[in-house]
């Protein structure tokens, strides 16, 4: 069966109604970042080839503009195709079905203790699954999501919001705490998209914010593990190589038009194999420790980049940090630290950070190059891609 795939490029206030209309017409939706450059949009359109495009330039009510043929490889139950960024290369389209979204939404609401009439505030981009889930949770509670005022700062808009539940990424939470926004009135604040540092969680706890940490990804319809424990009907396991695997009704149906990538994403028993590393406690609590693709092989030693970055971020002189491996003739890969110092005029030196790491970790983990930046190129979900980091590694000042 040929399924329509409508790419929707609308601001948050208009996206929800367009999504409902498309679903009522039996179409699947590819959400696009409404404020992204045209070149980025065209790249996604070329990769995922939607059949129609809905933009703010369309009529009111908007009518999709035809682009191409339908998709024979979309399942009948397809609801969303979310473009996954990855670290490099063209985006892949993760296909999420109505059944998977329903399973995720109901399990999330049950864990959060949400009830009919509860409102969820939309502070995340709707082209990410986390943003769409805010809409779905509200609809499941017979309300509409509260869309933030786009004419003011995000901190002020969230401070003025009146919803019951809020979803954030760590970068947003840090800015709200810095702005002294009162977070106590939110019944729950669901925090995901990137790993939250213990220092940030401690700050939020000091302000009596009810933080629920989430772990998941596009392929699991967003967060499927809350505060370390899987949602109902979700299974978590760990392979011998340390990689986290997931199974349950919330899993995606595959990557659009890419059967090889789909097959590679699952093992023979139907477990989705993530690139994340973790451990499971005796009572089944998941602790995410890093990513398998963050392991730097330097001088024959395996260096876990996430562990080194955490060590740097825990130092009072560092606001943010990322550690990567770059090709090197002598070492194979050189351990490079890119840091945002608390004092940009007087940042720590490479020797100081090398000594810091060596006091806590094996000597091979210490960075051999230091790049200082005023900020890291994190996206709206707090993630850093290799493409976005490349200019810093190429042009950033070494210390």
C-alpha positions in Angstrom: 0.0 0.0 0.0 1.3 3.5 -0.9 1.3 5.9 2.0 1.4 9.6 1.9 4.3 11.3 3.8 3.6 14.9 4.5 6.6 17.1 5.5 5.4 19.7 7.9 7.4 22.9 8.4 5.2 25.0 10.7 5.8 26.9 14.0 4.8 25.1 17.2 1.5 26.9 17.5 0.3 25.6 14.2 2.0 22.2 14.1 -0.4 20.3 16.4 -3.5 21.0 14.3 -1.6 20.1 11.1 -0.5 16.8 12.6 -4.1 15.9 13.6 -5.4 16.8 10.2 -2.7 14.7 8.4 -3.4 11.7 10.7 -7.2 12.0 10.1 -6.4 11.8 6.4 -4.4 8.6 6.8 -1.0 10.3 6.1 2.3 10.0 8.0 4.1 13.2 9.0 7.7 14.2 8.7 8.2 17.1 11.1 10.8 19.7 9.9 12.5 22.5 11.9 10.4 25.5 11.0 13.2 28.0 11.5 16.0 26.0 9.9 17.9 27.4 6.8 16.4 26.3 3.5 19.5 24.4 2.6 19.1 22.2 5.7 15.4 21.6 4.8 16.3 20.7 1.2 18.9 18.2 2.5 16.2 16.4 4.5 13.7 16.5 1.7 16.2 14.9 -0.7 17.1 12.1 1.8 13.6 11.2 2.9 11.5 12.2 -0.1 8.2 13.1 1.3 5.2 13.2 -1.0 4.0 16.6 0.1 5.2 19.7 1.9 3.2 21.9 4.3 4.7 25.3 5.1 3.7 28.6 6.6 3.4 29.9 3.1 0.6 27.5 2.4 -3.0 28.6 2.4 -5.0 28.9 5.6 -6.0 26.2 6.4 -2.8 25.0 4.9 -2.8 22.7 1.9 0.2 20.5 1.3 2.2 21.1 -1.9 2.8 18.0 -3.9 6.4 16.8 -4.2 6.5 13.2 -5.4 5.2 9.7 -5.3 4.0 7.8 -2.3 6.1 5.4 -0.2 5.5 1.7 -0.6 7.8 0.9 2.3 5.9 2.7 5.0 3.8 0.4 7.2 0.0 1.0 7.1 0.2 2.2 10.7 2.9 4.7 10.1 2.4 7.9 12.0 5.7 9.8 12.0 9.0 9.8 10.3 11.6 11.5 12.4 14.8 12.6 10.9 17.6 11.4 13.1 20.6 13.6 13.0 23.4 11.1 13.6 26.9 12.4 14.0 27.7 12.6 10.3 26.1 11.8 6.9 22.6 12.3 5.7 19.7 12.0 8.1 17.9 8.6 8.4 14.1 8.5 8.8 13.0 6.6 11.9 9.4 5.3 11.2 7.2 5.4 14.3 3.7 3.8 14.2 0.5 4.9 15.9 0.7 1.7 18.1 4.2 2.5 19.3 3.4 6.1 20.0 0.2 5.1 21.9 2.2 2.6 24.0 4.9 5.2 24.8 2.4 7.9 25.6 0.2 5.8 27.9 3.3 4.4 29.8 4.7 7.8 30.2 1.5 9.3 31.6 1.1 6.4 34.0 4.7 6.8 35.3 4.3 10.6 35.7 1.0 10.2 37.4 -0.8 12.5 34.9 -4.6 12.5 34.8 -7.4 13.9 32.7 -7.2 17.7 32.5 -3.4 17.9 33.0 -1.6 20.3 30.7 1.9 19.8 29.3 4.0 22.8 28.4 5.7 22.6 25.0 9.3 23.9 25.4 11.0 21.6 23.0 11.1 21.6 19.2 8.3 19.7 17.5 10.7 18.2 14.9 12.1 16.1 17.7 10.1 13.2 19.1 10.4 14.7 22.6 8.4 17.8 21.3 5.8 15.7 19.6 5.4 13.6 22.8 4.4 16.8 24.7 1.5 17.2 22.3 0.5 13.5 22.6 0.5 13.5 26.4 -1.7 16.5 26.5 -4.1 15.0 24.0 -4.2 11.8 26.0 -5.2 13.9 29.0 -8.0 15.6 26.9 -6.2 19.0 26.8 -4.0 20.9 24.3 -0.4 21.5 25.0 0.6 24.9 26.3 2.7 26.6 23.6 5.2 29.1 24.8 5.2 32.7 23.9 7.7 33.0 21.0 8.1 36.8 21.4 10.0 36.7 24.7 13.0 34.8 26.1 12.6 31.1 26.7 13.3 31.6 30.4 10.6 34.3 30.7 8.1 32.3 28.7 8.6 29.2 30.8 8.4 31.3 34.0 5.1 32.7 32.8 3.7 29.3 31.7 0.9 27.6 33.7 1.1 24.0 32.7 1.3 21.0 35.1 4.2 19.1 33.4 7.3 20.4 31.7 9.9 18.7 29.4 13.4 20.1 29.1 16.9 19.3 28.1 19.8 19.9 30.5 20.8 23.1 28.8 17.4 24.6 29.3 17.3 23.5 33.0 20.6 25.1 33.6 19.5 28.4 32.1 16.3 28.4 34.1 18.2 27.9 37.3 20.6 30.6 36.4 17.6 32.9 35.7 16.1 32.0 39.1 12.9 30.8 37.6 10.7 29.1 40.3 10.4 25.5 39.2 8.6 24.2 42.3 5.1 24.6 40.9 5.7 22.1 38.1 4.4 18.7 39.2 7.0 17.0 37.1 9.9 18.2 35.0 10.9 15.5 32.5 14.6 15.9 31.7 16.1 14.2 28.7 17.9 14.6 25.4 21.4 14.4 26.9 23.0 13.2 30.1 22.4 15.5 33.1 25.4 16.2 35.2 25.1 15.4 39.0 25.9 19.0 39.8 22.9 20.2 37.7 20.6 17.7 39.3 21.8 18.7 42.7 21.1 22.4 41.9 17.6 21.5 40.8 17.0 19.5 44.0 18.1 22.4 46.1 15.4 24.4 44.4 12.8 21.7 45.2 12.2 20.9 41.5 10.7 17.5 40.9 13.0 16.3 38.2 12.4 13.0 36.4 15.4 12.0 34.3 14.6 10.1 31.1 16.6 7.9 28.7 15.6 7.0 25.2 15.9 8.1 21.6 13.9 8.6 18.5 13.8 4.9 17.8 12.1 4.3 21.2 9.5 7.0 20.7 11.5 9.2 23.1 12.2 8.4 26.7 11.5 4.8 27.7 13.5 4.7 30.9 12.6 7.1 33.7 14.9 7.7 36.7 16.8 4.5 35.6 13.8 2.2 35.5 12.1 1.1 32.2 8.5 2.1 31.5 5.8 -0.5 31.6 6.3 -3.3 29.0 9.8 -2.0 28.1 12.7 -4.4 28.6 16.3 -3.3 29.1 19.4 -5.5 28.8 23.1 -5.2 28.4 25.3 -7.0 25.9 28.7 -8.4 26.8 30.3 -5.5 25.1 28.5 -3.1 27.4 26.0 -1.8 24.9 22.4 -1.2 26.0 19.7 -3.0 24.2 15.9 -2.3 24.4 12.8 -4.2 23.5 9.1 -3.5 23.7 6.0 -2.0 22.0 7.6 1.5 21.9 10.2 0.5 19.3 10.3 2.0 15.8 9.3 0.1 12.7 12.6 0.7 10.9 14.5 3.3 8.9 12.6 4.6 5.8 14.0 3.1 2.6 17.0 1.6 4.4 16.5 -2.1 5.0 20.2 -2.6 5.7 20.3 0.0 8.5 17.1 -1.4 9.9 18.4 -5.0 10.0 21.7 -3.8 11.6 19.7 -2.0 14.4 18.2 -5.2 15.8 19.7 -8.5 17.0 18.3 -11.9 16.2 16.0 -11.8 19.2 14.4 -8.5 18.3 16.4 -6.3 20.7 17.2 -2.8 19.5 20.9 -2.4 19.9 21.9 1.2 20.9 25.3 2.8 20.7 25.0 3.7 24.4 27.1 1.9 27.1 25.6 1.2 30.5 25.3 -1.0 33.6 22.4 -2.6 35.3 22.1 -2.7 39.1 20.8 -5.7 41.0 17.4 -4.1 41.2 17.3 -3.4 37.4 18.2 0.2 37.5 20.0 1.4 34.3 23.0 3.6 34.5 24.2 5.1 31.2 28.0 5.4 31.3 28.8 6.6 27.7 28.6 5.7 24.1 30.4 3.0 22.2 31.3 5.4 19.4 32.9 7.7 22.0 35.7 5.3 22.7 39.0 6.8 21.5 41.8 4.4 20.6 44.9 6.3 21.4 48.3 4.6 21.5 46.6 1.3 21.8 44.5 2.3 24.8 40.7 2.5 24.8 39.8 6.0 26.2 36.1 6.5 27.1 35.5 10.1 26.0 32.4 10.6 28.1 34.2 9.6 31.3 37.0 12.1 30.6 34.5 14.9 29.7 32.6 14.2 32.9 35.8 14.6 34.9 36.5 17.9 33.3 33.0 19.2 33.8 33.2 18.4 37.5 36.0 20.9 37.9 34.9 24.4 39.0 37.0 26.0 36.2 35.0 24.3 33.5 31.4 25.1 32.5 31.1 22.6 29.7 33.4 20.2 27.9 33.5 17.6 25.2 36.3 15.1 24.5 36.9 13.7 21.0 39.5 11.7 19.1 41.2 13.2 16.0 43.4 11.3 13.6 47.1 11.4 14.5 50.1 9.7 12.8 51.8 8.8 16.1 48.8 8.0 18.4 46.3 6.7 15.9 43.8 9.1 17.6 44.7 12.1 19.7 42.6 12.8 22.8 41.4 16.4 22.4 39.4 18.3 25.0 37.2 21.2 23.9 36.2 23.2 27.0 34.1 26.3 27.9 35.9 27.8 31.0 34.2 29.7 33.7 36.7 32.5 33.1 37.3 32.9 29.4 40.1 35.4 30.0 42.0 33.0 32.3 41.2 29.4 31.2 43.0 26.4 32.7 46.0 25.3 30.7 46.5 21.9 29.0 49.1 21.0 31.7 46.6 21.8 34.5 43.8 19.7 32.9 46.2 16.9 32.1 47.2 16.8 35.8 43.5 16.9 36.8 42.6 13.9 34.7 45.7 11.9 35.7 44.8 12.3 39.4 41.5 10.6 38.8 41.9 8.4 35.7 44.5 6.4 33.9 47.3 8.5 32.4 46.3 7.5 28.8 43.0 9.3 29.3 44.6 12.7 29.7 44.0 15.1 26.8 47.0 15.9 24.6 45.4 18.9 23.0 43.1 21.6 24.5 40.7 23.9 22.6 39.0 26.7 24.4 35.6 28.0 23.3 33.0 30.5 24.5 30.3 27.8 24.0 29.9 24.4 22.5 27.7 23.9 19.4 24.9 22.0 21.0 21.6 21.7 19.1 18.1 22.3 20.6 18.3 18.9 22.3 21.7 19.5 23.8 23.6 17.2 21.5 26.9 17.9 19.7 27.5 16.4 16.3 30.9 15.8 14.6 29.9 18.2 11.8 29.1 21.0 14.2 32.3 20.5 16.2 34.6 20.4 13.2 35.1 24.2 12.8 36.2 24.4 16.5 38.7 21.6 16.1 40.0 23.3 12.9 40.0 26.9 13.9 39.6 27.0 17.7 42.6 28.4 19.7 44.8 25.8 21.3 46.0 26.4 24.9 
